[in-house]
Amino acid sequence: MHGGYNGASDAELLAIPYARLIQEARLAAERAEHTSAEAWVHSAFIGWQVSGVMGAKVGNFQKYLKQLGIRVPKQQVTREQVELDKQRAFRALELVESRFDKGR
């Protein structure tokens, strides 16, 4: 669970006030939901990239997510974040290209 109760004995869990236990369970559930949602978005991003590389007209990523039925809260993205993402993408592209070049 969220507050470090993983592996706690039954006696230790029973010693926690009920309201606190419910709060911890809610926080753990929210974290699990967030983690699952992130995994769906990451998987969709890979699918979106592959579809685009294979020649499909996929449009922008937000529209692609909407077509898949994945909802993501709107985020404010700074220019610095966009630049950092671009740099990461180019490094990843260089890595992929170098691996393909070695295979030739």
C-alpha positions as CSV (number, residue, x, y, z in Angstrom):
1,M,0.0,0.0,0.0
2,H,0.9,3.6,-0.2
3,G,2.3,4.3,3.3
4,G,4.7,1.5,3.5
5,Y,2.3,-1.2,4.8
6,N,3.3,-3.7,2.2
7,G,4.3,-6.9,4.0
8,A,2.8,-5.7,7.3
9,S,1.3,-8.4,9.4
10,D,-2.4,-8.6,10.1
11,A,-1.9,-7.4,13.7
12,E,0.0,-4.3,12.4
13,L,-2.8,-3.5,9.9
14,L,-5.5,-4.0,12.6
15,A,-3.6,-1.5,14.8
16,I,-4.0,1.3,12.2
17,P,-7.1,3.5,12.8
18,Y,-9.8,2.6,10.3
19,A,-10.0,6.1,8.7
20,R,-6.3,6.0,8.1
21,L,-6.5,2.5,6.6
22,I,-9.2,3.6,4.2
23,Q,-7.2,6.7,3.3
24,E,-4.2,4.6,2.5
25,A,-6.2,2.1,0.5
26,R,-7.7,5.0,-1.6
27,L,-4.2,6.5,-2.2
28,A,-2.9,3.1,-3.2
29,A,-5.8,2.6,-5.6
30,E,-5.3,6.1,-7.1
31,R,-1.6,5.4,-7.7
32,A,-2.4,2.0,-9.3
33,E,-4.9,3.7,-11.6
34,H,-2.4,6.4,-12.5
35,T,0.3,3.9,-13.3
36,S,-2.1,1.9,-15.4
37,A,-3.2,5.0,-17.3
38,E,0.4,5.9,-18.0
39,A,1.1,2.4,-19.4
40,W,-1.8,2.8,-21.8
41,V,-0.6,6.2,-23.0
42,H,3.0,4.9,-23.4
43,S,1.8,1.9,-25.4
44,A,-0.5,4.1,-27.5
45,F,2.5,6.4,-28.2
46,I,4.5,3.5,-29.5
47,G,1.6,2.4,-31.7
48,W,1.2,6.0,-33.0
49,Q,4.9,6.2,-33.9
50,V,4.9,2.8,-35.6
51,S,1.8,3.6,-37.5
52,G,3.3,6.8,-38.8
53,V,6.5,5.2,-39.8
54,M,4.6,2.5,-41.6
55,G,2.9,5.2,-43.7
56,A,-0.5,5.5,-42.0
57,K,-2.0,8.9,-41.7
58,V,-2.3,9.1,-37.9
59,G,-2.7,12.8,-37.3
60,N,-1.6,14.2,-34.0
61,F,-1.1,12.1,-30.9
62,Q,-4.1,13.6,-29.0
63,K,-6.5,12.7,-31.8
64,Y,-4.9,9.2,-31.9
65,L,-5.6,8.8,-28.1
66,K,-9.1,10.0,-28.6
67,Q,-9.7,7.4,-31.4
68,L,-8.4,4.7,-29.0
69,G,-10.7,6.0,-26.3
70,I,-7.9,7.0,-23.9
71,R,-8.5,10.1,-22.0
72,V,-5.6,12.1,-20.7
73,P,-5.9,15.3,-18.6
74,K,-4.8,18.4,-20.4
75,Q,-1.3,19.4,-19.6
76,Q,0.6,22.7,-19.8
77,V,3.8,22.0,-21.7
78,T,6.6,24.5,-21.6
79,R,9.0,25.2,-24.4
80,E,11.8,23.7,-22.3
81,Q,9.8,20.4,-22.0
82,V,9.2,20.3,-25.7
83,E,12.9,20.9,-26.5
84,L,13.9,18.2,-24.0
85,D,11.5,15.8,-25.6
86,K,12.8,16.6,-29.0
87,Q,16.4,16.0,-27.9
88,R,15.4,12.6,-26.4
89,A,13.5,11.6,-29.5
90,F,16.5,12.5,-31.7
91,R,18.8,10.5,-29.4
92,A,16.4,7.5,-29.6
93,L,16.3,7.9,-33.4
94,E,20.1,7.9,-33.6
95,L,20.2,4.8,-31.5
96,V,17.7,3.0,-33.7
97,E,19.5,4.1,-36.9
98,S,22.8,2.9,-35.6
99,R,21.3,-0.5,-34.7
100,F,19.8,-0.8,-38.2
101,D,23.1,0.2,-39.8
102,K,25.0,-2.5,-37.8
103,G,22.6,-5.1,-39.2
104,R,23.4,-4.3,-42.8
